[in-house]
Amino acid sequence: MKLKDKISKIFFNIIPIILMISIIPLVKNDYLLTVIYAVIIAVAFVIKYDKKDYLVLFCGFIIMTLSEYFFISTGVETFTRNSLFGIMPLWLPVLWAYGFVAIKRVIVILNFHR
């Protein structure tokens, strides 16, 4: 696969993340934003679903929820939006979870026919 094709595939795989991050300041309700994220992820999976994407999404959600919880509990990072456990926004682990999927896909693209 040519470098140009790899870059194009990587870009299309991170579009959902760019979209999710760009709407954070526009949607003030964390619950609504989480639902919007779920719709974006569902549409992304309808467009392209790789084997075990749901497993990666689930693992990313669990890992990042726990990681963010422990990281934030140290006091190093704080959020003004704290709809999950009173310390972080509900949508944050969902965003991270899809980030895991995108990272997995990028790794596959970069390793394809080296």
Backbone as XML, in Angstrom:
<?xml version="1.0"?>
<chain id="A" units="angstrom">
  <residue number="1" name="MET">
    <atom name="N" x="0.846" y="-1.169" z="0.000"/>
    <atom name="CA" x="0.000" y="0.000" z="0.000"/>
    <atom name="C" x="0.897" y="1.239" z="0.000"/>
  </residue>
  <residue number="2" name="LYS">
    <atom name="N" x="0.556" y="2.167" z="-0.841"/>
    <atom name="CA" x="1.334" y="3.406" z="-0.947"/>
    <atom name="C" x="1.117" y="4.283" z="0.281"/>
  </residue>
  <residue number="3" name="LEU">
    <atom name="N" x="2.105" y="5.115" z="0.545"/>
    <atom name="CA" x="2.037" y="6.020" z="1.692"/>
    <atom name="C" x="0.802" y="6.913" z="1.608"/>
  </residue>
  <residue number="4" name="LYS">
    <atom name="N" x="0.501" y="7.409" z="0.418"/>
    <atom name="CA" x="-0.663" y="8.280" z="0.220"/>
    <atom name="C" x="-1.944" y="7.544" z="0.620"/>
  </residue>
  <residue number="5" name="ASP">
    <atom name="N" x="-2.062" y="6.273" z="0.257"/>
    <atom name="CA" x="-3.238" y="5.477" z="0.614"/>
    <atom name="C" x="-3.316" y="5.249" z="2.122"/>
  </residue>
  <residue number="6" name="LYS">
    <atom name="N" x="-2.173" y="5.011" z="2.743"/>
    <atom name="CA" x="-2.142" y="4.817" z="4.196"/>
    <atom name="C" x="-2.598" y="6.084" z="4.917"/>
  </residue>
  <residue number="7" name="ILE">
    <atom name="N" x="-2.073" y="7.222" z="4.475"/>
    <atom name="CA" x="-2.445" y="8.501" z="5.100"/>
    <atom name="C" x="-3.936" y="8.752" z="4.941"/>
  </residue>
  <residue number="8" name="SER">
    <atom name="N" x="-4.462" y="8.465" z="3.776"/>
    <atom name="CA" x="-5.890" y="8.644" z="3.518"/>
    <atom name="C" x="-6.729" y="7.745" z="4.422"/>
  </residue>
  <residue number="9" name="LYS">
    <atom name="N" x="-6.359" y="6.480" z="4.544"/>
    <atom name="CA" x="-7.099" y="5.549" z="5.397"/>
    <atom name="C" x="-7.020" y="5.973" z="6.868"/>
  </residue>
  <residue number="10" name="ILE">
    <atom name="N" x="-5.856" y="6.404" z="7.299"/>
    <atom name="CA" x="-5.699" y="6.868" z="8.683"/>
    <atom name="C" x="-6.599" y="8.075" z="8.931"/>
  </residue>
  <residue number="11" name="PHE">
    <atom name="N" x="-6.595" y="9.022" z="8.007"/>
    <atom name="CA" x="-7.420" y="10.220" z="8.156"/>
    <atom name="C" x="-8.895" y="9.859" z="8.294"/>
  </residue>
  <residue number="12" name="PHE">
    <atom name="N" x="-9.390" y="8.973" z="7.435"/>
    <atom name="CA" x="-10.797" y="8.588" z="7.499"/>
    <atom name="C" x="-11.140" y="7.860" z="8.800"/>
  </residue>
  <residue number="13" name="ASN">
    <atom name="N" x="-10.182" y="7.184" z="9.385"/>
    <atom name="CA" x="-10.427" y="6.505" z="10.651"/>
    <atom name="C" x="-10.427" y="7.448" z="11.851"/>
  </residue>
  <residue number="14" name="ILE">
    <atom name="N" x="-9.825" y="8.617" z="11.713"/>
    <atom name="CA" x="-9.824" y="9.557" z="12.847"/>
    <atom name="C" x="-10.880" y="10.658" z="12.706"/>
  </residue>
  <residue number="15" name="ILE">
    <atom name="N" x="-11.602" y="10.672" z="11.594"/>
    <atom name="CA" x="-12.675" y="11.656" z="11.434"/>
    <atom name="C" x="-13.672" y="11.612" z="12.596"/>
  </residue>
  <residue number="16" name="PRO">
    <atom name="N" x="-14.133" y="10.434" z="13.035"/>
    <atom name="CA" x="-15.063" y="10.432" z="14.178"/>
    <atom name="C" x="-14.472" y="11.088" z="15.436"/>
  </residue>
  <residue number="17" name="ILE">
    <atom name="N" x="-13.196" y="10.887" z="15.681"/>
    <atom name="CA" x="-12.561" y="11.497" z="16.857"/>
    <atom name="C" x="-12.519" y="13.017" z="16.708"/>
  </residue>
  <residue number="18" name="ILE">
    <atom name="N" x="-12.151" y="13.483" z="15.529"/>
    <atom name="CA" x="-12.131" y="14.931" z="15.270"/>
    <atom name="C" x="-13.521" y="15.514" z="15.479"/>
  </residue>
  <residue number="19" name="LEU">
    <atom name="N" x="-14.534" y="14.827" z="14.970"/>
    <atom name="CA" x="-15.916" y="15.277" z="15.136"/>
    <atom name="C" x="-16.311" y="15.300" z="16.605"/>
  </residue>
  <residue number="20" name="MET">
    <atom name="N" x="-15.988" y="14.229" z="17.327"/>
    <atom name="CA" x="-16.355" y="14.154" z="18.744"/>
    <atom name="C" x="-15.694" y="15.274" z="19.550"/>
  </residue>
  <residue number="21" name="ILE">
    <atom name="N" x="-14.428" y="15.509" z="19.311"/>
    <atom name="CA" x="-13.729" y="16.563" z="20.055"/>
    <atom name="C" x="-14.274" y="17.941" z="19.686"/>
  </residue>
  <residue number="22" name="SER">
    <atom name="N" x="-14.604" y="18.132" z="18.419"/>
    <atom name="CA" x="-15.055" y="19.455" z="17.975"/>
    <atom name="C" x="-16.424" y="19.837" z="18.533"/>
  </residue>
  <residue number="23" name="ILE">
    <atom name="N" x="-17.250" y="18.876" z="18.911"/>
    <atom name="CA" x="-18.578" y="19.235" z="19.431"/>
    <atom name="C" x="-18.614" y="19.383" z="20.953"/>
  </residue>
  <residue number="24" name="ILE">
    <atom name="N" x="-17.517" y="19.102" z="21.623"/>
    <atom name="CA" x="-17.500" y="19.231" z="23.095"/>
    <atom name="C" x="-17.938" y="20.626" z="23.549"/>
  </residue>
  <residue number="25" name="PRO">
    <atom name="N" x="-17.374" y="21.704" z="22.992"/>
    <atom name="CA" x="-17.811" y="23.020" z="23.478"/>
    <atom name="C" x="-19.229" y="23.403" z="23.049"/>
  </residue>
  <residue number="26" name="LEU">
    <atom name="N" x="-19.762" y="22.708" z="22.066"/>
    <atom name="CA" x="-21.093" y="23.052" z="21.549"/>
    <atom name="C" x="-22.225" y="22.383" z="22.330"/>
  </residue>
  <residue number="27" name="VAL">
    <atom name="N" x="-21.947" y="21.230" z="22.919"/>
    <atom name="CA" x="-22.979" y="20.481" z="23.646"/>
    <atom name="C" x="-22.614" y="20.508" z="25.131"/>
  </residue>
  <residue number="28" name="LYS">
    <atom name="N" x="-23.371" y="21.236" z="25.893"/>
    <atom name="CA" x="-23.071" y="21.420" z="27.317"/>
    <atom name="C" x="-23.606" y="20.295" z="28.196"/>
  </residue>
  <residue number="29" name="ASN">
    <atom name="N" x="-24.590" y="19.540" z="27.713"/>
    <atom name="CA" x="-25.179" y="18.466" z="28.493"/>
    <atom name="C" x="-24.379" y="17.184" z="28.262"/>
  </residue>
  <residue number="30" name="ASP">
    <atom name="N" x="-23.752" y="16.679" z="29.313"/>
    <atom name="CA" x="-22.901" y="15.489" z="29.195"/>
    <atom name="C" x="-23.664" y="14.245" z="28.749"/>
  </residue>
  <residue number="31" name="TYR">
    <atom name="N" x="-24.901" y="14.120" z="29.182"/>
    <atom name="CA" x="-25.702" y="12.949" z="28.807"/>
    <atom name="C" x="-26.042" y="12.985" z="27.319"/>
  </residue>
  <residue number="32" name="LEU">
    <atom name="N" x="-26.428" y="14.156" z="26.837"/>
    <atom name="CA" x="-26.713" y="14.314" z="25.414"/>
    <atom name="C" x="-25.450" y="14.093" z="24.589"/>
  </residue>
  <residue number="33" name="LEU">
    <atom name="N" x="-24.347" y="14.622" z="25.050"/>
    <atom name="CA" x="-23.084" y="14.450" z="24.331"/>
    <atom name="C" x="-22.693" y="12.973" z="24.268"/>
  </residue>
  <residue number="34" name="THR">
    <atom name="N" x="-22.927" y="12.243" z="25.335"/>
    <atom name="CA" x="-22.625" y="10.804" z="25.347"/>
    <atom name="C" x="-23.491" y="10.065" z="24.331"/>
  </residue>
  <residue number="35" name="VAL">
    <atom name="N" x="-24.758" y="10.434" z="24.253"/>
    <atom name="CA" x="-25.660" y="9.821" z="23.266"/>
    <atom name="C" x="-25.191" y="10.162" z="21.844"/>
  </residue>
  <residue number="36" name="ILE">
    <atom name="N" x="-24.795" y="11.393" z="21.623"/>
    <atom name="CA" x="-24.287" y="11.801" z="20.306"/>
    <atom name="C" x="-23.032" y="10.996" z="19.968"/>
  </residue>
  <residue number="37" name="TYR">
    <atom name="N" x="-22.154" y="10.813" z="20.948"/>
    <atom name="CA" x="-20.952" y="9.998" z="20.728"/>
    <atom name="C" x="-21.324" y="8.568" z="20.350"/>
  </residue>
  <residue number="38" name="ALA">
    <atom name="N" x="-22.320" y="8.012" z="21.027"/>
    <atom name="CA" x="-22.758" y="6.644" z="20.716"/>
    <atom name="C" x="-23.274" y="6.564" z="19.282"/>
  </residue>
  <residue number="39" name="VAL">
    <atom name="N" x="-23.994" y="7.574" z="18.853"/>
    <atom name="CA" x="-24.497" y="7.604" z="17.469"/>
    <atom name="C" x="-23.337" y="7.716" z="16.482"/>
  </residue>
  <residue number="40" name="ILE">
    <atom name="N" x="-22.377" y="8.573" z="16.772"/>
    <atom name="CA" x="-21.203" y="8.725" z="15.896"/>
    <atom name="C" x="-20.457" y="7.394" z="15.787"/>
  </residue>
  <residue number="41" name="ILE">
    <atom name="N" x="-20.263" y="6.725" z="16.902"/>
    <atom name="CA" x="-19.566" y="5.434" z="16.893"/>
    <atom name="C" x="-20.372" y="4.396" z="16.121"/>
  </residue>
  <residue number="42" name="ALA">
    <atom name="N" x="-21.680" y="4.373" z="16.327"/>
    <atom name="CA" x="-22.533" y="3.419" z="15.598"/>
    <atom name="C" x="-22.455" y="3.661" z="14.090"/>
  </residue>
  <residue number="43" name="VAL">
    <atom name="N" x="-22.514" y="4.905" z="13.684"/>
    <atom name="CA" x="-22.408" y="5.232" z="12.252"/>
    <atom name="C" x="-21.034" y="4.834" z="11.726"/>
  </residue>
  <residue number="44" name="ALA">
    <atom name="N" x="-19.995" y="5.108" z="12.503"/>
    <atom name="CA" x="-18.637" y="4.731" z="12.082"/>
    <atom name="C" x="-18.533" y="3.216" z="11.907"/>
  </residue>
  <residue number="45" name="PHE">
    <atom name="N" x="-19.171" y="2.459" z="12.792"/>
    <atom name="CA" x="-19.138" y="0.995" z="12.694"/>
    <atom name="C" x="-19.994" y="0.486" z="11.533"/>
  </residue>
  <residue number="46" name="VAL">
    <atom name="N" x="-21.060" y="1.196" z="11.199"/>
    <atom name="CA" x="-21.858" y="0.818" z="10.027"/>
    <atom name="C" x="-21.035" y="1.030" z="8.758"/>
  </residue>
  <residue number="47" name="ILE">
    <atom name="N" x="-20.305" y="2.136" z="8.720"/>
    <atom name="CA" x="-19.471" y="2.440" z="7.554"/>
    <atom name="C" x="-18.326" y="1.447" z="7.432"/>
  </residue>
  <residue number="48" name="LYS">
    <atom name="N" x="-17.688" y="1.148" z="8.564"/>
    <atom name="CA" x="-16.559" y="0.216" z="8.543"/>
    <atom name="C" x="-16.481" y="-0.493" z="9.889"/>
  </residue>
  <residue number="49" name="TYR">
    <atom name="N" x="-16.569" y="-1.798" z="9.833"/>
    <atom name="CA" x="-16.435" y="-2.597" z="11.050"/>
    <atom name="C" x="-15.346" y="-3.625" z="10.819"/>
  </residue>
  <residue number="50" name="ASP">
    <atom name="N" x="-14.339" y="-3.586" z="11.659"/>
    <atom name="CA" x="-13.275" y="-4.590" z="11.618"/>
    <atom name="C" x="-13.547" y="-5.618" z="12.707"/>
  </residue>
  <residue number="51" name="LYS">
    <atom name="N" x="-13.033" y="-6.793" z="12.475"/>
    <atom name="CA" x="-13.211" y="-7.871" z="13.440"/>
    <atom name="C" x="-12.755" y="-7.410" z="14.831"/>
  </residue>
  <residue number="52" name="LYS">
    <atom name="N" x="-13.579" y="-7.667" z="15.798"/>
    <atom name="CA" x="-13.318" y="-7.393" z="17.215"/>
    <atom name="C" x="-13.318" y="-5.908" z="17.587"/>
  </residue>
  <residue number="53" name="ASP">
    <atom name="N" x="-13.853" y="-5.032" z="16.726"/>
    <atom name="CA" x="-13.934" y="-3.607" z="17.081"/>
    <atom name="C" x="-14.754" y="-3.387" z="18.349"/>
  </residue>
  <residue number="54" name="TYR">
    <atom name="N" x="-15.848" y="-4.145" z="18.509"/>
    <atom name="CA" x="-16.663" y="-3.982" z="19.716"/>
    <atom name="C" x="-15.885" y="-4.393" z="20.965"/>
  </residue>
  <residue number="55" name="LEU">
    <atom name="N" x="-15.087" y="-5.423" z="20.853"/>
    <atom name="CA" x="-14.279" y="-5.861" z="21.985"/>
    <atom name="C" x="-13.241" y="-4.792" z="22.342"/>
  </residue>
  <residue number="56" name="VAL">
    <atom name="N" x="-12.602" y="-4.224" z="21.333"/>
    <atom name="CA" x="-11.622" y="-3.155" z="21.567"/>
    <atom name="C" x="-12.311" y="-1.937" z="22.174"/>
  </residue>
  <residue number="57" name="LEU">
    <atom name="N" x="-13.499" y="-1.599" z="21.668"/>
    <atom name="CA" x="-14.264" y="-0.472" z="22.203"/>
    <atom name="C" x="-14.599" y="-0.707" z="23.676"/>
  </residue>
  <residue number="58" name="PHE">
    <atom name="N" x="-15.085" y="-1.899" z="23.992"/>
    <atom name="CA" x="-15.450" y="-2.232" z="25.373"/>
    <atom name="C" x="-14.228" y="-2.195" z="26.288"/>
  </residue>
  <residue number="59" name="CYS">
    <atom name="N" x="-13.141" y="-2.821" z="25.842"/>
    <atom name="CA" x="-11.911" y="-2.819" z="26.655"/>
    <atom name="C" x="-11.389" y="-1.403" z="26.846"/>
  </residue>
  <residue number="60" name="GLY">
    <atom name="N" x="-11.418" y="-0.604" z="25.787"/>
    <atom name="CA" x="-10.992" y="0.792" z="25.889"/>
    <atom name="C" x="-11.835" y="1.563" z="26.887"/>
  </residue>
  <residue number="61" name="PHE">
    <atom name="N" x="-13.142" y="1.312" z="26.873"/>
    <atom name="CA" x="-14.033" y="1.994" z="27.806"/>
    <atom name="C" x="-13.704" y="1.631" z="29.254"/>
  </residue>
  <residue number="62" name="ILE">
    <atom name="N" x="-13.557" y="0.355" z="29.519"/>
    <atom name="CA" x="-13.261" y="-0.092" z="30.889"/>
    <atom name="C" x="-11.887" y="0.404" z="31.336"/>
  </residue>
  <residue number="63" name="ILE">
    <atom name="N" x="-10.886" y="0.198" z="30.499"/>
    <atom name="CA" x="-9.517" y="0.598" z="30.845"/>
    <atom name="C" x="-9.425" y="2.099" z="31.089"/>
  </residue>
  <residue number="64" name="MET">
    <atom name="N" x="-10.039" y="2.887" z="30.202"/>
    <atom name="CA" x="-9.913" y="4.337" z="30.344"/>
    <atom name="C" x="-10.789" y="4.884" z="31.466"/>
  </residue>
  <residue number="65" name="THR">
    <atom name="N" x="-11.904" y="4.248" z="31.746"/>
    <atom name="CA" x="-12.702" y="4.693" z="32.896"/>
    <atom name="C" x="-11.901" y="4.512" z="34.178"/>
  </residue>
  <residue number="66" name="LEU">
    <atom name="N" x="-11.313" y="3.343" z="34.340"/>
    <atom name="CA" x="-10.500" y="3.086" z="35.535"/>
    <atom name="C" x="-9.252" y="3.968" z="35.567"/>
  </residue>
  <residue number="67" name="SER">
    <atom name="N" x="-8.580" y="4.079" z="34.439"/>
    <atom name="CA" x="-7.356" y="4.892" z="34.376"/>
    <atom name="C" x="-7.630" y="6.350" z="34.681"/>
  </residue>
  <residue number="68" name="GLU">
    <atom name="N" x="-8.664" y="6.901" z="34.050"/>
    <atom name="CA" x="-9.015" y="8.308" z="34.307"/>
    <atom name="C" x="-9.439" y="8.496" z="35.763"/>
  </residue>
  <residue number="69" name="TYR">
    <atom name="N" x="-10.193" y="7.545" z="36.300"/>
    <atom name="CA" x="-10.626" y="7.651" z="37.695"/>
    <atom name="C" x="-9.418" y="7.755" z="38.622"/>
  </residue>
  <residue number="70" name="PHE">
    <atom name="N" x="-8.468" y="6.843" z="38.456"/>
    <atom name="CA" x="-7.293" y="6.868" z="39.328"/>
    <atom name="C" x="-6.415" y="8.089" z="39.063"/>
  </residue>
  <residue number="71" name="PHE">
    <atom name="N" x="-6.279" y="8.480" z="37.822"/>
    <atom name="CA" x="-5.469" y="9.655" z="37.485"/>
    <atom name="C" x="-6.086" y="10.922" z="38.077"/>
  </residue>
  <residue number="72" name="ILE">
    <atom name="N" x="-7.384" y="11.093" z="37.894"/>
    <atom name="CA" x="-8.059" y="12.282" z="38.414"/>
    <atom name="C" x="-8.063" y="12.281" z="39.940"/>
  </residue>
  <residue number="73" name="SER">
    <atom name="N" x="-8.186" y="11.103" z="40.551"/>
    <atom name="CA" x="-8.211" y="11.038" z="42.020"/>
    <atom name="C" x="-6.889" y="11.466" z="42.648"/>
  </residue>
  <residue number="74" name="THR">
    <atom name="N" x="-5.812" y="11.539" z="41.859"/>
    <atom name="CA" x="-4.539" y="12.038" z="42.379"/>
    <atom name="C" x="-4.549" y="13.558" z="42.519"/>
  </residue>
  <residue number="75" name="GLY">
    <atom name="N" x="-5.511" y="14.205" z="41.864"/>
    <atom name="CA" x="-5.598" y="15.661" z="41.917"/>
    <atom name="C" x="-4.786" y="16.355" z="40.844"/>
  </residue>
  <residue number="76" name="VAL">
    <atom name="N" x="-4.100" y="15.602" z="40.006"/>
    <atom name="CA" x="-3.278" y="16.187" z="38.951"/>
    <atom name="C" x="-4.148" y="16.822" z="37.870"/>
  </residue>
  <residue number="77" name="GLU">
    <atom name="N" x="-5.308" y="16.213" z="37.640"/>
    <atom name="CA" x="-6.219" y="16.702" z="36.606"/>
    <atom name="C" x="-7.606" y="16.813" z="37.216"/>
  </residue>
  <residue number="78" name="THR">
    <atom name="N" x="-8.333" y="17.865" z="36.855"/>
    <atom name="CA" x="-9.702" y="18.030" z="37.320"/>
    <atom name="C" x="-10.586" y="18.459" z="36.151"/>
  </residue>
  <residue number="79" name="PHE">
    <atom name="N" x="-11.859" y="18.189" z="36.272"/>
    <atom name="CA" x="-12.836" y="18.582" z="35.262"/>
    <atom name="C" x="-13.931" y="19.398" z="35.912"/>
  </residue>
  <residue number="80" name="THR">
    <atom name="N" x="-14.420" y="20.389" z="35.215"/>
    <atom name="CA" x="-15.582" y="21.124" z="35.695"/>
    <atom name="C" x="-16.858" y="20.377" z="35.351"/>
  </residue>
  <residue number="81" name="ARG">
    <atom name="N" x="-16.791" y="19.536" z="34.346"/>
    <atom name="CA" x="-17.911" y="18.679" z="33.978"/>
    <atom name="C" x="-17.658" y="17.321" z="34.644"/>
  </residue>
  <residue number="82" name="ASN">
    <atom name="N" x="-18.485" y="16.977" z="35.610"/>
    <atom name="CA" x="-18.200" y="15.786" z="36.418"/>
    <atom name="C" x="-19.421" y="14.875" z="36.574"/>
  </residue>
  <residue number="83" name="SER">
    <atom name="N" x="-20.003" y="14.484" z="35.474"/>
    <atom name="CA" x="-21.219" y="13.674" z="35.490"/>
    <atom name="C" x="-20.967" y="12.184" z="35.731"/>
  </residue>
  <residue number="84" name="LEU">
    <atom name="N" x="-19.725" y="11.739" z="35.717"/>
    <atom name="CA" x="-19.405" y="10.334" z="35.974"/>
    <atom name="C" x="-18.581" y="10.235" z="37.256"/>
  </residue>
  <residue number="85" name="PHE">
    <atom name="N" x="-19.122" y="9.579" z="38.241"/>
    <atom name="CA" x="-18.474" y="9.407" z="39.551"/>
    <atom name="C" x="-18.189" y="10.733" z="40.251"/>
  </residue>
  <residue number="86" name="GLY">
    <atom name="N" x="-18.784" y="11.812" z="39.762"/>
    <atom name="CA" x="-18.570" y="13.125" z="40.359"/>
    <atom name="C" x="-17.198" y="13.713" z="40.092"/>
  </residue>
  <residue number="87" name="ILE">
    <atom name="N" x="-16.432" y="13.109" z="39.167"/>
    <atom name="CA" x="-15.073" y="13.616" z="38.927"/>
    <atom name="C" x="-14.710" y="13.815" z="37.462"/>
  </residue>
  <residue number="88" name="MET">
    <atom name="N" x="-15.476" y="13.212" z="36.547"/>
    <atom name="CA" x="-15.136" y="13.341" z="35.123"/>
    <atom name="C" x="-16.416" y="13.355" z="34.301"/>
  </residue>
  <residue number="89" name="PRO">
    <atom name="N" x="-16.329" y="13.889" z="33.089"/>
    <atom name="CA" x="-17.515" y="13.873" z="32.235"/>
    <atom name="C" x="-17.836" y="12.455" z="31.748"/>
  </residue>
  <residue number="90" name="LEU">
    <atom name="N" x="-19.102" y="12.151" z="31.660"/>
    <atom name="CA" x="-19.566" y="10.836" z="31.229"/>
    <atom name="C" x="-19.044" y="10.457" z="29.844"/>
  </residue>
  <residue number="91" name="TRP">
    <atom name="N" x="-18.935" y="11.439" z="28.981"/>
    <atom name="CA" x="-18.533" y="11.176" z="27.597"/>
    <atom name="C" x="-17.045" y="10.876" z="27.447"/>
  </residue>
  <residue number="92" name="LEU">
    <atom name="N" x="-16.221" y="11.206" z="28.421"/>
    <atom name="CA" x="-14.769" y="11.065" z="28.277"/>
    <atom name="C" x="-14.322" y="9.621" z="28.028"/>
  </residue>
  <residue number="93" name="PRO">
    <atom name="N" x="-14.757" y="8.640" z="28.823"/>
    <atom name="CA" x="-14.340" y="7.266" z="28.528"/>
    <atom name="C" x="-14.885" y="6.750" z="27.186"/>
  </residue>
  <residue number="94" name="VAL">
    <atom name="N" x="-16.017" y="7.285" z="26.743"/>
    <atom name="CA" x="-16.578" y="6.884" z="25.448"/>
    <atom name="C" x="-15.669" y="7.395" z="24.325"/>
  </residue>
  <residue number="95" name="LEU">
    <atom name="N" x="-15.223" y="8.624" z="24.455"/>
    <atom name="CA" x="-14.281" y="9.180" z="23.477"/>
    <atom name="C" x="-12.984" y="8.371" z="23.463"/>
  </residue>
  <residue number="96" name="TRP">
    <atom name="N" x="-12.459" y="8.078" z="24.633"/>
    <atom name="CA" x="-11.240" y="7.271" z="24.733"/>
    <atom name="C" x="-11.448" y="5.871" z="24.153"/>
  </residue>
  <residue number="97" name="ALA">
    <atom name="N" x="-12.618" y="5.303" z="24.396"/>
    <atom name="CA" x="-12.909" y="3.950" z="23.901"/>
    <atom name="C" x="-12.821" y="3.909" z="22.376"/>
  </residue>
  <residue number="98" name="TYR">
    <atom name="N" x="-13.424" y="4.898" z="21.712"/>
    <atom name="CA" x="-13.315" y="4.918" z="20.256"/>
    <atom name="C" x="-11.872" y="5.215" z="19.842"/>
  </residue>
  <residue number="99" name="GLY">
    <atom name="N" x="-11.172" y="5.975" z="20.657"/>
    <atom name="CA" x="-9.753" y="6.216" z="20.386"/>
    <atom name="C" x="-8.971" y="4.909" z="20.325"/>
  </residue>
  <residue number="100" name="PHE">
    <atom name="N" x="-9.306" y="3.969" z="21.192"/>
    <atom name="CA" x="-8.669" y="2.647" z="21.156"/>
    <atom name="C" x="-8.924" y="1.965" z="19.812"/>
  </residue>
  <residue number="101" name="VAL">
    <atom name="N" x="-10.159" y="2.049" z="19.329"/>
    <atom name="CA" x="-10.507" y="1.443" z="18.036"/>
    <atom name="C" x="-9.695" y="2.089" z="16.923"/>
  </residue>
  <residue number="102" name="ALA">
    <atom name="N" x="-9.626" y="3.423" z="16.934"/>
    <atom name="CA" x="-8.876" y="4.138" z="15.902"/>
    <atom name="C" x="-7.391" y="3.778" z="15.953"/>
  </residue>
  <residue number="103" name="ILE">
    <atom name="N" x="-6.838" y="3.677" z="17.145"/>
    <atom name="CA" x="-5.425" y="3.309" z="17.293"/>
    <atom name="C" x="-5.176" y="1.911" z="16.732"/>
  </residue>
  <residue number="104" name="LYS">
    <atom name="N" x="-6.077" y="0.972" z="17.059"/>
    <atom name="CA" x="-5.949" y="-0.390" z="16.527"/>
    <atom name="C" x="-5.960" y="-0.376" z="15.001"/>
  </residue>
  <residue number="105" name="ARG">
    <atom name="N" x="-6.877" y="0.390" z="14.428"/>
    <atom name="CA" x="-6.987" y="0.460" z="12.972"/>
    <atom name="C" x="-5.752" y="1.100" z="12.341"/>
  </residue>
  <residue number="106" name="VAL">
    <atom name="N" x="-5.229" y="2.140" z="12.958"/>
    <atom name="CA" x="-4.017" y="2.792" z="12.432"/>
    <atom name="C" x="-2.840" y="1.827" z="12.461"/>
  </residue>
  <residue number="107" name="ILE">
    <atom name="N" x="-2.718" y="1.077" z="13.539"/>
    <atom name="CA" x="-1.633" y="0.093" z="13.627"/>
    <atom name="C" x="-1.753" y="-0.937" z="12.505"/>
  </residue>
  <residue number="108" name="VAL">
    <atom name="N" x="-2.956" y="-1.407" z="12.248"/>
    <atom name="CA" x="-3.177" y="-2.355" z="11.164"/>
    <atom name="C" x="-2.802" y="-1.729" z="9.820"/>
  </residue>
  <residue number="109" name="ILE">
    <atom name="N" x="-3.195" y="-0.494" z="9.598"/>
    <atom name="CA" x="-2.876" y="0.196" z="8.342"/>
    <atom name="C" x="-1.367" y="0.338" z="8.180"/>
  </residue>
  <residue number="110" name="LEU">
    <atom name="N" x="-0.688" y="0.737" z="9.232"/>
    <atom name="CA" x="0.757" y="0.957" z="9.150"/>
    <atom name="C" x="1.529" y="-0.348" z="8.975"/>
  </residue>
  <residue number="111" name="ASN">
    <atom name="N" x="1.000" y="-1.444" z="9.457"/>
    <atom name="CA" x="1.667" y="-2.734" z="9.324"/>
    <atom name="C" x="1.256" y="-3.500" z="8.072"/>
  </residue>
  <residue number="112" name="PHE">
    <atom name="N" x="0.299" y="-2.979" z="7.318"/>
    <atom name="CA" x="-0.203" y="-3.659" z="6.135"/>
    <atom name="C" x="0.864" y="-3.702" z="5.037"/>
  </residue>
  <residue number="113" name="HIS">
    <atom name="N" x="1.341" y="-4.870" z="4.677"/>
    <atom name="CA" x="2.319" y="-5.067" z="3.599"/>
    <atom name="C" x="3.527" y="-4.156" z="3.728"/>
  </residue>
  <residue number="114" name="ARG">
    <atom name="N" x="3.985" y="-3.970" z="4.921"/>
    <atom name="CA" x="5.144" y="-3.100" z="5.184"/>
    <atom name="C" x="5.834" y="-2.775" z="3.937"/>
  </residue>
</chain>
